[in-house]
Amino acid sequence: MKNKFIFKIVCFLFIGNTILAQQTPAPKQSTDYSIEGATAHIGNGTIIENSLIMFSNGKIQFVGKAEMKIARIGTVIDGKNLHVYPGFIVANSTLGLGEIDAVKATIDDEETGTMLPHIRSLIAYNAESKVVESMRPNGVLMGQITPQGGVISGTSSIVQFDAWNWEDAAIKADAGIHLNWPKSLTRGRWWMGEDAGAKPNKEYSNEVEKLKTYLLDGQRYLASSKNPKNLPFEALNGLFNGSKKLFIAAEKAKEITDAIAFCNELGIKNIVLVFSNEAYKVANLIKENNIAVIVDKSHRTPDHNDDDFDLPYRNAQLLVEKGITVCIGDTGRMSARNLPFYAGTYAAYGLGKNEALKLITLNAAKILGIDDIVGSLEVGKLATLFISEGDALDMRTNKLTHAFIEGRKISLETHQTELSDRYSKKYGIK
């Protein structure tokens, strides 16, 4: 009797864990696919009506017109009246580094300290996150996993969203170092009775100087072979020769200008500005220095009372028209699934659909240094793509029928889709 009771408990726990666990990652591609007749949004601004896309062994083998007399390979998917897109890429995200904001034990997006270039976000990435799983039904299949906090937060890596663990997930490891530029303005602690209004930060110059001293010390360390091993300084290797990118979070125009001058002085050339909401004010300087920008999500309110109400919606367009390479980031975890709809809003406010699509495909891949393998539907690139019933930048028509990561047909079922199906049946909603 006791053994039967134990057996029932074990079965219950097994079933419970199965229900709560993420979908099992798809196995390596073993079946070739041909998508025929869909409207192909290449990701570089090109659209092919009535297209033919074929992929095998995880890579795209052919992209062209369906009218071409060429043998189809493997399973043929009828794409008539459907749309095919490259997998969307979210930049500067904390996906997989936190699960439940109210439960501290599930949050691992920052470490204690200020100068932490050696902290690797990749090894903290949770490939079984239910939040990560919820990205896929909207076409968000890859992301830059980024640490937060401190002055130098650590290094980011790019992952795909259907994996057993962080090793399987990694597309490009330790590709960039993230710096939170000192604030030129501060606000009083209202809970202490201080004036909450913005005022100049009296410590701004000192904070910039401390950062400069730290990086120069790191530069000298790397130039000598006689120093005792210093892991933080070791992690700076690549920053000064351009093999690693420096992602700088600098919001105000003054901070952006100072950060660019700072990097030029130290010989750091490969930089990207992150969530620089006033970048449009110094767009010419950014363009002159060949700097890319990761813009914030468009679904937000203006930063200042005297800003145009639609400035957050036009932010990307103001930079793109200056010739700046732009993509979209979102530090939020749950909200990152709205990435295509942020692009859709930017499209509606001056950017246009083709250019807006590049913000989450080819432009994002270029900025993250992975455009040789993903970001567009081109021969030789990884077959990371999806098929949608309609316009993927419109939440009304972004309805995926198929999704593939490296040619593997992945599941689009999540906890959210299960609940949707459950209650749709309950209330007779089709």
DAVENZI-V731155 format. One record per residue. RES is the residue in three letters. PSI is psi in whole degrees, -180 to 180 (999 if undefined). Layout:
RES&PSI + RES&PSI
//
This chain:
MET&-43 + LYS&-42 + ASN&-39 + LYS&-39 + PHE&-45 + ILE&-41 + PHE&-42 + LYS&-40 + ILE&-45 + VAL&-44 + CYS&-41 + PHE&-45 + LEU&-40 + PHE&-46 + ILE&-41 + GLY&-45 + ASN&-36 + THR&-42 + ILE&-40 + LEU&-23 + ALA&159 + GLN&160 + GLN&143 + THR&129 + PRO&145 + ALA&146 + PRO&168 + LYS&143 + GLN&126 + SER&-15 + THR&129 + ASP&155 + TYR&146 + SER&123 + ILE&115 + GLU&130 + GLY&-5 + ALA&160 + THR&115 + ALA&120 + HIS&100 + ILE&-33 + GLY&-15 + ASN&13 + GLY&-9 + THR&144 + ILE&134 + ILE&114 + GLU&148 + ASN&60 + SER&167 + LEU&121 + ILE&127 + MET&139 + PHE&148 + SER&148 + ASN&35 + GLY&-2 + LYS&152 + ILE&128 + GLN&-26 + PHE&139 + VAL&121 + GLY&-161 + LYS&142 + ALA&-21 + GLU&-18 + MET&137 + LYS&88 + ILE&141 + ALA&130 + ARG&150 + ILE&147 + GLY&-145 + THR&127 + VAL&123 + ILE&124 + ASP&111 + GLY&13 + LYS&131 + ASN&11 + LEU&174 + HIS&140 + VAL&137 + TYR&154 + PRO&152 + GLY&137 + PHE&149 + ILE&123 + VAL&129 + ALA&157 + ASN&57 + SER&156 + THR&19 + LEU&136 + GLY&-6 + LEU&2 + GLY&148 + GLU&-53 + ILE&112 + ASP&-32 + ALA&-6 + VAL&102 + LYS&-33 + ALA&-17 + THR&0 + ILE&123 + ASP&45 + ASP&0 + GLU&159 + GLU&162 + THR&134 + GLY&176 + THR&-43 + MET&96 + LEU&51 + PRO&-18 + HIS&-7 + ILE&125 + ARG&113 + SER&-28 + LEU&-43 + ILE&-12 + ALA&-6 + TYR&128 + ASN&101 + ALA&-18 + GLU&14 + SER&132 + LYS&-22 + VAL&-44 + VAL&-43 + GLU&-34 + SER&-7 + MET&-34 + ARG&-40 + PRO&-15 + ASN&2 + GLY&3 + VAL&104 + LEU&-9 + MET&159 + GLY&156 + GLN&114 + ILE&117 + THR&131 + PRO&160 + GLN&172 + GLY&165 + GLY&-169 + VAL&-55 + ILE&112 + SER&-32 + GLY&-162 + THR&146 + SER&161 + SER&158 + ILE&132 + VAL&161 + GLN&155 + PHE&36 + ASP&86 + ALA&159 + TRP&-36 + ASN&-180 + TRP&-29 + GLU&-43 + ASP&-34 + ALA&-29 + ALA&128 + ILE&-44 + LYS&117 + ALA&141 + ASP&52 + ALA&-20 + GLY&154 + ILE&140 + HIS&127 + LEU&128 + ASN&104 + TRP&141 + PRO&147 + LYS&131 + SER&-19 + LEU&150 + THR&163 + ARG&144 + GLY&155 + ARG&96 + TRP&-30 + TRP&-12 + MET&8 + GLY&8 + GLU&158 + ASP&123 + ALA&-4 + GLY&158 + ALA&140 + LYS&159 + PRO&138 + ASN&111 + LYS&-21 + GLU&5 + TYR&-51 + SER&-42 + ASN&-40 + GLU&-39 + VAL&-40 + GLU&-39 + LYS&-41 + LEU&-43 + LYS&-45 + THR&-42 + TYR&-47 + LEU&-37 + LEU&-39 + ASP&-41 + GLY&-39 + GLN&-43 + ARG&-38 + TYR&-46 + LEU&-24 + ALA&-12 + SER&148 + SER&5 + LYS&-8 + ASN&147 + PRO&151 + LYS&131 + ASN&106 + LEU&-44 + PRO&-43 + PHE&-35 + GLU&-37 + ALA&-19 + LEU&-10 + ASN&126 + GLY&-20 + LEU&-36 + PHE&-17 + ASN&1 + GLY&1 + SER&-15 + LYS&144 + LYS&147 + LEU&115 + PHE&116 + ILE&119 + ALA&100 + ALA&117 + GLU&-51 + LYS&157 + ALA&-41 + LYS&-43 + GLU&-39 + ILE&-47 + THR&-45 + ASP&-40 + ALA&-40 + ILE&-45 + ALA&-40 + PHE&-49 + CYS&-38 + ASN&-39 + GLU&-38 + LEU&-2 + GLY&23 + ILE&108 + LYS&-30 + ASN&84 + ILE&155 + VAL&133 + LEU&139 + VAL&127 + PHE&41 + SER&84 + ASN&-20 + GLU&19 + ALA&-33 + TYR&-25 + LYS&-24 + VAL&35 + ALA&-37 + ASN&-41 + LEU&-42 + ILE&-44 + LYS&-43 + GLU&-33 + ASN&7 + ASN&50 + ILE&135 + ALA&163 + VAL&132 + ILE&110 + VAL&157 + ASP&168 + LYS&147 + SER&-19 + HIS&76 + ARG&169 + THR&160 + PRO&153 + ASP&-29 + HIS&153 + ASN&-30 + ASP&8 + ASP&150 + ASP&144 + PHE&-29 + ASP&13 + LEU&-43 + PRO&-27 + TYR&-24 + ARG&-2 + ASN&-47 + ALA&-42 + GLN&-37 + LEU&-31 + LEU&-42 + VAL&-38 + GLU&-15 + LYS&0 + GLY&18 + ILE&138 + THR&126 + VAL&142 + CYS&177 + ILE&137 + GLY&166 + ASP&109 + THR&-19 + GLY&153 + ARG&-60 + MET&-37 + SER&-15 + ALA&-21 + ARG&-16 + ASN&8 + LEU&-50 + PRO&-27 + PHE&-27 + TYR&-45 + ALA&-38 + GLY&-38 + THR&-43 + TYR&-37 + ALA&-41 + ALA&-22 + TYR&53 + GLY&-17 + LEU&-33 + GLY&153 + LYS&-46 + ASN&-43 + GLU&-37 + ALA&-37 + LEU&-36 + LYS&-25 + LEU&-25 + ILE&10 + THR&-98 + LEU&-42 + ASN&-44 + ALA&-42 + ALA&-41 + LYS&-47 + ILE&-36 + LEU&-3 + GLY&30 + ILE&18 + ASP&-9 + ASP&-15 + ILE&-23 + VAL&179 + GLY&-19 + SER&161 + LEU&88 + GLU&148 + VAL&133 + GLY&-18 + LYS&162 + LEU&142 + ALA&66 + THR&101 + LEU&173 + PHE&163 + ILE&132 + SER&150 + GLU&-28 + GLY&-156 + ASP&119 + ALA&-11 + LEU&0 + ASP&121 + MET&-18 + ARG&-26 + THR&-1 + ASN&86 + LYS&105 + LEU&139 + THR&-34 + HIS&150 + ALA&143 + PHE&137 + ILE&116 + GLU&38 + GLY&-9 + ARG&126 + LYS&114 + ILE&160 + SER&142 + LEU&11 + GLU&137 + THR&176 + HIS&-38 + GLN&-42 + THR&-34 + GLU&-43 + LEU&-39 + SER&-46 + ASP&-41 + ARG&-49 + TYR&-21 + SER&-40 + LYS&-40 + LYS&-42 + TYR&10 + GLY&33 + ILE&132 + LYS&999
//
